[in-house]
């Protein structure tokens, strides 16, 4: 009997496996990614982080960070999304994105932002942010900043620098 696939909230015990997965998928350059820079020193998990497991083995993850934009809270930074190379054909990235959007909506978030490719993320409803409206620490191509509104017209409420909020759960 083959192990079952489950998507569940990430737990502190998953951090080591998520870190190994990120090292395999992204390599040493991963620490320069905007999501890592925003999250620096704020803990590894937010309440919306998810993992996909085959049996007990973590084969994919989606990281999220609760953020303030220009001092306004209620937003979430999505990413990175990592899928083990051996399991890329299972659609886990799409499943994790959909589950993370739903978790953030149910958790009261108003806006989700990410730095990514519109041709990929647009199919989930992400739209480009007007140039200069949302700014990340460090170098980020402003044309790659995308947003998904969980509340009507939420994007109009946010303007300024992205800063990680303190973790809602115990720091890890």
C-alpha positions as a Markdown table, in Angstrom:
| # | Residue | x | y | z |
|---|---|---|---|---|
| 1 | Unk | 0.0 | 0.0 | 0.0 |
| 2 | Unk | 1.5 | 3.4 | -1.0 |
| 3 | Unk | 1.6 | 6.2 | 1.5 |
| 4 | Unk | -1.2 | 8.8 | 1.3 |
| 5 | Unk | -0.7 | 12.5 | 0.3 |
| 6 | Unk | -1.8 | 15.1 | 2.8 |
| 7 | Unk | -1.6 | 18.8 | 3.0 |
| 8 | Unk | -1.5 | 20.2 | 6.6 |
| 9 | Unk | -0.3 | 23.2 | 8.6 |
| 10 | Unk | 3.4 | 23.2 | 9.1 |
| 11 | Unk | 4.6 | 22.4 | 12.6 |
| 12 | Unk | 7.8 | 23.4 | 14.4 |
| 13 | Unk | 8.9 | 19.7 | 14.0 |
| 14 | Unk | 8.8 | 20.2 | 10.2 |
| 15 | Unk | 11.3 | 23.1 | 10.1 |
| 16 | Unk | 14.4 | 21.0 | 9.6 |
| 17 | Unk | 12.7 | 19.1 | 6.7 |
| 18 | Unk | 11.4 | 22.3 | 5.2 |
| 19 | Unk | 14.9 | 23.8 | 5.4 |
| 20 | Unk | 16.4 | 20.7 | 3.7 |
| 21 | Unk | 13.8 | 20.9 | 1.0 |
| 22 | Unk | 14.6 | 24.6 | 0.3 |
| 23 | Unk | 18.3 | 23.8 | 0.2 |
| 24 | Unk | 17.7 | 21.1 | -2.5 |
| 25 | Unk | 15.2 | 23.1 | -4.5 |
| 26 | Unk | 16.7 | 26.6 | -4.3 |
| 27 | Unk | 20.4 | 26.1 | -3.4 |
| 28 | Unk | 22.5 | 28.6 | -1.5 |
| 29 | Unk | 21.1 | 31.6 | -3.3 |
| 30 | Unk | 17.8 | 31.1 | -1.5 |
| 31 | Unk | 18.8 | 33.5 | 1.3 |
| 32 | Unk | 18.9 | 36.4 | -1.1 |
| 33 | Unk | 15.2 | 35.9 | -2.1 |
| 34 | Unk | 12.9 | 38.7 | -1.0 |
| 35 | Unk | 10.8 | 36.5 | 1.2 |
| 36 | Unk | 13.8 | 35.4 | 3.2 |
| 37 | Unk | 14.9 | 39.0 | 3.7 |
| 38 | Unk | 11.5 | 40.1 | 4.9 |
| 39 | Unk | 11.3 | 37.1 | 7.3 |
| 40 | Unk | 14.8 | 37.5 | 8.7 |
| 41 | Unk | 14.8 | 37.1 | 12.5 |
| 42 | Unk | 11.0 | 36.7 | 12.7 |
| 43 | Unk | 10.8 | 32.9 | 13.1 |
| 44 | Unk | 10.3 | 30.2 | 10.6 |
| 45 | Unk | 6.5 | 29.6 | 10.6 |
| 46 | Unk | 3.4 | 31.6 | 10.4 |
| 47 | Unk | -0.1 | 30.2 | 11.1 |
| 48 | Unk | -0.6 | 29.9 | 7.3 |
| 49 | Unk | 2.5 | 27.9 | 6.4 |
| 50 | Unk | 1.6 | 24.5 | 4.9 |
| 51 | Unk | 3.4 | 21.3 | 4.0 |
| 52 | Unk | 2.5 | 18.4 | 1.7 |
| 53 | Unk | 3.5 | 15.0 | 3.0 |
| 54 | Unk | 3.7 | 11.6 | 1.4 |
| 55 | Unk | 3.1 | 9.5 | 4.4 |
| 56 | Unk | 5.3 | 11.2 | 7.0 |
| 57 | Unk | 7.8 | 12.7 | 4.5 |
| 58 | Unk | 7.6 | 16.4 | 3.7 |
| 59 | Unk | 7.7 | 16.6 | -0.1 |
| 60 | Unk | 6.5 | 20.2 | -0.6 |
| 61 | Unk | 6.0 | 23.4 | 1.4 |
| 62 | Unk | 4.6 | 26.9 | 1.1 |
| 63 | Unk | 5.9 | 29.5 | 3.4 |
| 64 | Unk | 3.9 | 32.5 | 4.5 |
| 65 | Unk | 4.7 | 35.5 | 6.6 |
| 66 | Unk | 2.2 | 37.9 | 8.2 |
| 67 | Unk | 3.3 | 41.4 | 7.2 |
| 68 | Unk | 2.5 | 45.1 | 7.5 |
| 69 | Unk | 2.7 | 47.2 | 4.5 |
| 70 | Unk | 3.4 | 50.9 | 5.2 |
| 71 | Unk | 2.4 | 50.1 | 8.9 |
| 72 | Unk | -1.0 | 48.6 | 8.0 |
| 73 | Unk | -1.4 | 45.0 | 9.1 |
| 74 | Unk | -3.7 | 42.3 | 7.7 |
| 75 | Unk | -1.5 | 41.2 | 4.8 |
| 76 | Unk | 0.5 | 38.0 | 4.1 |
| 77 | Unk | 3.6 | 37.5 | 2.1 |
| 78 | Unk | 3.4 | 34.2 | 0.1 |
| 79 | Unk | 6.5 | 32.2 | -0.7 |
| 80 | Unk | 8.6 | 30.6 | -1.3 |
| 81 | Unk | 6.9 | 27.5 | -2.6 |
| 82 | Unk | 9.1 | 24.4 | -2.8 |
| 83 | Unk | 8.3 | 21.0 | -4.3 |
| 84 | Unk | 10.7 | 18.1 | -4.2 |
| 85 | Unk | 12.0 | 17.4 | -7.8 |
| 86 | Unk | 10.7 | 13.8 | -7.7 |
| 87 | Unk | 7.2 | 15.0 | -7.0 |
| 88 | Unk | 6.8 | 18.0 | -9.4 |
| 89 | Unk | 4.2 | 16.2 | -11.6 |
| 90 | Unk | 1.6 | 16.0 | -8.8 |
| 91 | Unk | 0.4 | 19.6 | -9.0 |
| 92 | Unk | 1.5 | 20.2 | -5.4 |
| 93 | Unk | 2.4 | 23.8 | -6.0 |
| 94 | Unk | -1.1 | 24.6 | -7.2 |
| 95 | Unk | -2.7 | 22.7 | -4.4 |
| 96 | Unk | -0.5 | 24.5 | -1.8 |
| 97 | Unk | -1.3 | 27.9 | -3.2 |
| 98 | Unk | -5.0 | 27.2 | -3.2 |
| 99 | Unk | -4.9 | 25.9 | 0.4 |
| 100 | Unk | -2.8 | 28.9 | 1.6 |
| 101 | Unk | -5.2 | 31.4 | 0.0 |
| 102 | Unk | -8.1 | 29.7 | 1.8 |
| 103 | Unk | -6.2 | 29.5 | 5.1 |
| 104 | Unk | -5.4 | 33.2 | 4.9 |
| 105 | Unk | -9.0 | 34.1 | 4.0 |
| 106 | Unk | -10.3 | 32.0 | 6.9 |
| 107 | Unk | -7.7 | 33.6 | 9.2 |
| 108 | Unk | -8.9 | 37.1 | 8.5 |
| 109 | Unk | -6.1 | 38.3 | 6.2 |
| 110 | Unk | -7.2 | 41.0 | 3.7 |
| 111 | Unk | -4.3 | 40.9 | 1.1 |
| 112 | Unk | -1.7 | 38.4 | -0.1 |
| 113 | Unk | 1.4 | 39.6 | -1.9 |
| 114 | Unk | 4.3 | 37.8 | -3.5 |
| 115 | Unk | 7.2 | 38.4 | -5.8 |
| 116 | Unk | 6.8 | 36.1 | -8.8 |
| 117 | Unk | 5.8 | 35.6 | -12.4 |
| 118 | Unk | 2.4 | 36.9 | -13.4 |
| 119 | Unk | 1.9 | 34.2 | -16.1 |
| 120 | Unk | 2.1 | 31.5 | -13.4 |
| 121 | Unk | 0.4 | 33.3 | -10.4 |
| 122 | Unk | -2.2 | 35.1 | -12.6 |
| 123 | Unk | -4.2 | 31.8 | -12.9 |
| 124 | Unk | -4.8 | 31.9 | -9.2 |
| 125 | Unk | -6.1 | 35.5 | -9.4 |
| 126 | Unk | -2.9 | 37.4 | -8.5 |
| 127 | Unk | -2.6 | 40.8 | -10.3 |
| 128 | Unk | 0.3 | 43.2 | -10.7 |
| 129 | Unk | 0.7 | 45.9 | -8.1 |
| 130 | Unk | 0.9 | 49.4 | -9.4 |
| 131 | Unk | 4.6 | 50.5 | -9.6 |
| 132 | Unk | 5.9 | 51.9 | -6.3 |
| 133 | Unk | 2.8 | 51.1 | -4.3 |
| 134 | Unk | 4.4 | 48.2 | -2.4 |
| 135 | Unk | 8.1 | 48.2 | -1.7 |
| 136 | Unk | 10.3 | 45.3 | -0.5 |
| 137 | Unk | 13.6 | 45.6 | 1.4 |
| 138 | Unk | 16.4 | 44.9 | -0.9 |
| 139 | Unk | 16.4 | 44.6 | -4.7 |
| 140 | Unk | 13.1 | 43.4 | -6.2 |
| 141 | Unk | 11.8 | 44.0 | -9.7 |
| 142 | Unk | 8.7 | 46.0 | -9.0 |
| 143 | Unk | 7.0 | 44.5 | -12.1 |
| 144 | Unk | 7.1 | 41.1 | -10.3 |
| 145 | Unk | 5.2 | 42.3 | -7.2 |
| 146 | Unk | 1.7 | 40.7 | -7.4 |
| 147 | Unk | -1.3 | 40.8 | -5.1 |
| 148 | Unk | -4.4 | 38.8 | -4.4 |
| 149 | Unk | -7.3 | 40.6 | -2.7 |
| 150 | Unk | -9.1 | 38.5 | 0.0 |
| 151 | Unk | -11.3 | 41.5 | 0.8 |
| 152 | Unk | -12.9 | 43.7 | -1.9 |
| 153 | Unk | -10.5 | 46.6 | -2.9 |
| 154 | Unk | -8.0 | 45.6 | -0.2 |
| 155 | Unk | -5.0 | 46.6 | -2.3 |
| 156 | Unk | -6.1 | 50.2 | -2.3 |
| 157 | Unk | -5.6 | 50.2 | 1.5 |
| 158 | Unk | -1.9 | 49.2 | 1.4 |
| 159 | Unk | 1.0 | 51.4 | 0.4 |
| 160 | Unk | 4.6 | 51.4 | 1.5 |
| 161 | Unk | 7.4 | 49.1 | 2.8 |
| 162 | Unk | 6.8 | 45.4 | 3.5 |
| 163 | Unk | 7.8 | 44.5 | 7.1 |
| 164 | Unk | 7.3 | 41.1 | 8.8 |
| 165 | Unk | 5.0 | 41.1 | 11.8 |
| 166 | Unk | 6.0 | 39.3 | 14.9 |
| 167 | Unk | 4.9 | 35.6 | 14.7 |
| 168 | Unk | 1.3 | 35.0 | 15.9 |
| 169 | Unk | 2.4 | 31.7 | 17.3 |
| 170 | Unk | 5.4 | 30.8 | 19.5 |
| 171 | Unk | 8.7 | 31.8 | 17.6 |
| 172 | Unk | 10.6 | 29.0 | 16.1 |
